[in-house]
Amino acid sequence: MPSLNNSLTPAERGILLDVARRSIASGLEHGCPLPVEPADYPEMLRPLRATFVTLEKAGRLRGCIGTLEAIKPLVEDVADHAFAAAFEDPRFPPLDKAEWPGMSLHVAVLSPPKALTARTEDELLKQLRPGVDGVILRLGARRATFLPSVWESLSDPYIFLAQLKQKAGLPLDFWSDEMRAERYTTESFADVTAVQPDG
């Protein structure tokens, strides 16, 4: 089996972007994600991987859905999350055919998360790698994450962490010994070319 640390080839990335586009087209035409049989795809696209799929229209967020746990084969995870980003993100109405042309697709494949050990907020901040790390915060049933791409708009580690705490429903200045932090990296790629409703 190929190492999960290997980067995807341009061809493999292209396959995943095509699957994402076709899954959204399936949603527009049939109301369901593209059915995917992982055995029909290259070996590197079959291991269990966690992904996020993001849709943007004219540079503005139009949907983003993903998971932090690797529970499905990579190609299937991308198909399901592309459909969900287009039609099930609660922040936006379902995508319609008029919006679909010109929509850009972004896929992020997550590495397994690694725990960060920190007794204070300062210790945690010193371990963060701006522009590299995605971060997960957990406290009881509360959980929130920022993908590494969020560093583009929140470049200061203190502000990044404060906003992540707020996303988890915690005060900006909150700290607790029971709070857990993990980091991960992503392999991200995008198709920003215009697309047509039939995929």
Summary of the structure (lengths in Angstrom):
residues: 199
radius of gyration: 17.5
end to end distance: 31.2
largest distance: 52.7
contacts: 587
relative contact order: 0.18
helix: 32%
strand: 25%
